[in-house]
Amino acid sequence: MKRRYGISMGVSPREPLERTAELARAIDERGFEALWFIDFQLGMKDVYAAMNLAAISTDKVLIGAGVTNLVTRHPTVTANATAAVDELSGGRAVLGLGAGWSAVLGAGGAPSKVAELRSGIDEFRQLFSGEPCDLYGSQVRLATATRQIPIYLAVSQPAMLQLAAQTCDGIVLMGAADPEFCAWQLEFIHQGLAAAGRDRSELTVDLFVTMSMDEDRQAALDDVRAWAVSQAATFHPWKRMPPAWERFRPEFERAADAYGLVDHLSLQAEHKHIVSDEFVTSVALAGSRDTCVERIRELWQLDIDRITFALLSGGREQRLAQLADDLIANVEAGGEG
């Protein structure tokens, strides 16, 4: 069976929007199955402008927000905007939804709770049906709806993992590119499927991975360090995590105190030196080609359907070529190079 890959990216404030079309076309031509755009209104250019440009510039790749939320965007607005992406792409839109982190906290809001997300998923199903439905205190109907657009939920913790398995078409699996960590998460996904009486084939599990491939190990670590700090900050409030990760709790606390929301994934983020090399290598893939190839092959031993790579800023065309022509090519060839 052919392995499936995706790309996740945001449009930097310093990056011309028109480049989105060029990158999307290159991603499509290289055979990536999904293209996810970060929805972060304070630190990235508009996600729907980017997705619409991608939609009209590509032929095959799935396109979705990776991910949006219920707080900064009203569900009726999100549903209508996603329907537009679906029309422009000829039926290739997917909806990525999450509790909200940088986009929500940066706007002074609070991330959605599990019950709120459960209701939100149901509301999107009703809106995408195109039928009149009683929502938000009145009867509404999405006039632009044409089909049930697949809903993916971004998840990392137990209750969210189970919710996604019970209610969604897909899962954006976030947290760490570590086999032990992912295996721990997958247990909760399987529990959710069993509780809902669903078959595993009804769910697409898309593992999001941040990676930097460089024969200079320290350069690779520094390339993904700002992202690793953002992950450490999100881990800080966790009550449960794999036992082997408990040793990082002091780093999570430091990251939560120093993390800068607007910098988020910026390579120039001032907060990026807070976490240890050990944590960075646990949460991300960073190192030589052989190291990254081996790590990806280990991840493919898990019960996942797709691996999506974050396309970091700074020489994105080169990074994309490195991913497709070097990393993935060697993974698929058994690591021979």
C-alpha positions in Angstrom: 0.0 0.0 0.0 1.3 3.4 -1.0 2.2 5.6 2.0 0.4 8.9 2.2 2.0 12.2 3.1 0.9 15.8 3.6 2.2 19.3 4.2 1.3 21.8 6.9 2.3 25.5 6.5 1.4 29.0 7.5 1.9 32.2 5.5 4.4 34.4 7.2 3.7 38.2 7.4 6.9 38.6 5.5 5.9 36.2 2.7 3.9 37.5 -0.3 0.5 35.8 -0.5 1.0 35.1 -4.2 3.8 32.6 -3.3 1.2 30.4 -1.7 -0.1 29.5 -5.1 3.4 28.6 -6.4 4.1 26.4 -3.3 0.7 24.8 -3.4 1.2 23.8 -7.0 4.6 22.4 -6.3 3.2 20.4 -3.3 0.4 19.0 -5.5 2.7 18.1 -8.3 5.0 16.2 -5.9 2.1 13.9 -4.9 1.4 15.1 -1.4 -2.2 14.1 -0.4 -3.1 16.9 1.9 -2.2 20.6 2.4 -3.1 22.2 5.7 -2.8 25.9 6.4 -2.3 27.3 9.9 -5.2 29.6 11.1 -3.4 32.2 13.4 -4.8 35.7 12.7 -2.1 37.5 14.7 1.0 35.8 13.4 0.1 34.6 9.9 -1.6 35.9 6.8 -5.2 35.0 6.4 -5.8 31.3 6.2 -8.8 31.5 3.8 -7.0 33.8 1.4 -4.2 31.2 1.3 -6.5 28.2 0.9 -8.5 29.8 -1.9 -5.2 30.6 -3.8 -4.2 27.0 -3.2 -7.6 25.7 -4.4 -7.4 27.4 -7.7 -3.8 26.4 -8.3 -4.0 22.7 -7.7 -5.7 19.6 -9.0 -5.5 16.8 -6.5 -4.4 17.7 -3.1 -6.8 18.0 -0.2 -7.0 21.5 1.3 -8.0 22.5 4.9 -7.3 24.8 7.8 -4.9 23.1 10.1 -6.6 24.0 12.3 -9.4 26.6 13.0 -11.5 26.9 16.1 -14.9 27.8 17.5 -13.9 30.9 19.3 -12.3 33.4 16.9 -14.6 32.3 14.0 -18.3 31.6 14.3 -19.2 28.1 13.0 -21.5 29.6 10.3 -18.7 31.7 9.0 -16.3 28.8 9.0 -18.8 26.5 7.3 -19.5 29.1 4.5 -15.8 29.8 4.0 -15.0 26.1 3.9 -17.8 25.5 1.3 -16.1 28.2 -0.8 -12.8 26.4 -0.7 -14.6 23.2 -1.6 -16.2 24.9 -4.6 -13.0 26.4 -5.9 -11.1 23.1 -5.4 -13.7 20.9 -7.0 -14.6 19.1 -3.8 -11.2 18.8 -2.1 -11.9 20.8 1.0 -11.5 19.3 4.5 -12.3 21.1 7.8 -9.6 21.0 10.5 -10.9 22.0 13.9 -9.3 22.3 17.3 -9.8 23.6 20.8 -7.7 26.7 19.9 -4.3 27.7 21.2 -2.3 30.6 19.8 -5.2 32.1 17.7 -7.6 32.0 20.7 -5.2 32.9 23.6 -3.7 35.7 21.5 -7.2 37.2 21.1 -7.9 37.0 24.8 -10.2 34.0 24.6 -10.2 30.6 26.2 -9.8 27.3 24.3 -12.9 25.2 23.8 -13.7 22.4 26.2 -14.5 18.9 25.1 -18.3 19.3 25.4 -18.2 22.5 23.3 -16.2 20.8 20.6 -18.6 17.9 20.6 -21.5 20.3 20.0 -19.5 22.2 17.4 -18.8 19.1 15.4 -22.5 18.3 15.4 -23.3 21.8 14.4 -21.0 21.6 11.4 -22.6 18.3 10.3 -26.0 20.0 10.4 -24.7 23.1 8.5 -23.0 21.0 5.8 -26.3 19.1 5.3 -27.8 22.2 3.7 -31.0 21.5 5.6 -32.7 24.0 8.0 -31.6 23.3 11.5 -32.1 24.8 15.0 -28.8 26.3 16.0 -27.6 29.3 18.0 -31.1 30.1 19.2 -32.8 30.3 15.8 -33.3 28.2 12.7 -30.5 28.5 10.2 -29.6 27.0 6.8 -26.3 27.1 5.0 -27.3 28.1 1.4 -23.9 27.2 0.0 -23.7 23.7 1.4 -23.3 20.9 -1.2 -21.9 18.0 0.7 -20.7 16.7 4.1 -17.2 18.1 4.1 -14.9 15.8 6.1 -14.2 17.0 9.6 -10.8 16.4 11.3 -10.1 17.2 14.9 -6.7 18.2 16.1 -6.0 16.2 19.3 -3.3 15.2 21.7 -4.8 14.5 25.1 -7.0 11.5 26.1 -10.5 13.0 26.2 -9.9 14.8 22.9 -8.4 11.6 21.3 -11.5 9.7 22.3 -13.9 12.4 21.1 -12.3 12.6 17.7 -12.5 8.8 17.3 -16.1 8.8 18.2 -17.3 11.7 16.0 -15.0 12.7 13.3 -13.8 11.7 9.8 -10.2 12.3 10.6 -7.7 13.1 13.3 -4.9 15.6 13.2 -2.6 13.8 15.7 -0.4 16.3 17.4 2.1 16.3 20.3 5.3 14.5 19.4 7.0 12.6 16.6 7.9 9.9 19.2 6.8 6.3 18.7 6.2 5.7 22.4 4.2 8.9 22.8 2.1 8.2 19.6 1.4 4.7 20.7 0.1 6.0 24.0 -2.2 8.4 22.1 -3.4 5.7 19.7 -4.7 3.6 22.6 -7.2 6.3 23.4 -8.2 6.5 19.7 -8.9 2.8 19.7 -10.9 3.1 22.9 -13.0 5.9 21.3 -13.7 3.8 18.2 -14.8 0.9 20.3 -17.0 3.0 22.5 -18.8 4.4 19.4 -19.0 1.0 17.7 -17.0 2.4 14.7 -14.6 0.6 12.5 -11.0 1.8 12.2 -11.5 2.2 8.4 -13.9 5.1 9.1 -11.2 7.3 10.5 -8.1 8.8 8.9 -5.2 9.4 11.4 -2.9 12.1 10.1 0.3 12.4 12.3 1.7 16.0 12.2 5.5 16.0 12.3 8.0 18.9 12.5 11.3 18.0 11.1 14.7 19.5 10.1 17.2 17.4 8.1 20.8 18.6 8.3 24.1 16.7 8.7 25.0 19.4 11.3 22.9 18.1 14.2 23.0 21.3 16.1 21.8 23.3 13.1 18.9 20.9 12.7 18.0 21.2 16.4 18.1 25.0 16.3 15.9 24.9 13.2 13.0 23.3 15.1 13.6 24.6 18.6 11.0 27.4 18.5 8.4 25.0 17.6 9.5 22.6 20.3 9.1 25.4 22.9 5.5 26.0 21.7 4.8 22.3 22.2 6.4 22.4 25.7 4.1 25.3 26.6 1.0 23.3 25.5 2.2 20.3 27.6 2.4 22.3 30.8 -1.2 21.9 31.9 -1.5 18.2 31.0 -2.5 16.0 33.9 -1.7 12.8 32.1 1.1 11.9 29.7 3.3 8.9 28.9 5.4 8.1 32.0 8.7 8.5 30.2 7.8 12.2 29.5 7.3 13.1 33.1 11.0 14.0 33.3 10.3 17.1 31.1 7.8 18.8 33.4 10.3 21.5 34.6 10.9 22.4 30.9 7.2 22.6 30.3 6.8 25.1 33.2 9.7 27.2 31.9 8.3 27.2 28.4 4.8 28.2 29.6 6.3 31.2 31.4 8.4 32.4 28.5 6.5 31.4 25.4 5.6 34.3 23.1 2.3 33.7 21.2 3.0 36.1 18.3 6.4 34.5 17.6 4.8 31.1 17.7 6.7 29.2 15.0 9.1 31.9 14.1 12.7 30.9 13.6 13.7 34.2 15.3 11.6 33.6 18.4 13.3 34.8 21.6 11.8 32.0 23.6 13.4 29.2 21.6 16.4 28.5 23.8 14.4 27.4 26.9 14.1 23.7 26.2 16.9 21.1 26.2 18.3 19.2 23.2 16.9 16.0 24.7 13.3 17.4 24.6 13.8 18.8 21.1 14.9 15.4 19.8 12.0 13.7 21.5 9.3 16.0 20.2 10.6 16.7 16.7 12.7 14.9 14.0 16.0 16.7 13.8 19.3 15.4 12.5 21.0 13.7 9.5 19.1 12.2 6.7 19.8 8.7 8.0 18.5 9.6 11.4 15.3 11.2 10.0 14.7 8.3 7.6 15.0 5.8 10.5 12.6 7.8 12.7 10.0 8.0 9.9 10.2 4.3 9.3 9.6 3.7 13.1 6.5 6.0 12.9 5.1 4.1 10.0 5.0 1.0 12.2 2.2 2.7 14.1 -1.5 2.5 13.2 -1.5 5.8 11.3 -2.7 6.6 7.8 -0.8 9.7 6.8 2.3 11.7 7.9 2.1 15.5 7.4 5.3 17.5 7.6 5.4 21.1 8.8 7.0 23.1 6.0 9.0 25.6 8.0 9.8 29.1 6.8 13.1 29.9 5.3 13.9 28.4 1.9 10.6 26.6 1.5 11.2 25.4 -2.0 14.5 23.8 -0.9 12.8 22.3 2.2 10.0 20.8 0.0 12.5 19.3 -2.5 14.5 17.9 0.4 11.4 16.3 1.9 10.1 14.8 -1.4 13.4 13.9 -3.2 15.6 13.0 -0.3 13.7 12.0 2.9 10.5 10.4 1.5 12.3 8.9 -1.5 14.7 7.1 0.9 12.0 6.1 3.3 10.1 4.5 0.4 13.2 2.9 -1.0 14.0 1.3 2.4 16.5 4.0 3.4 19.0 3.3 0.7 20.8 6.3 -0.5 
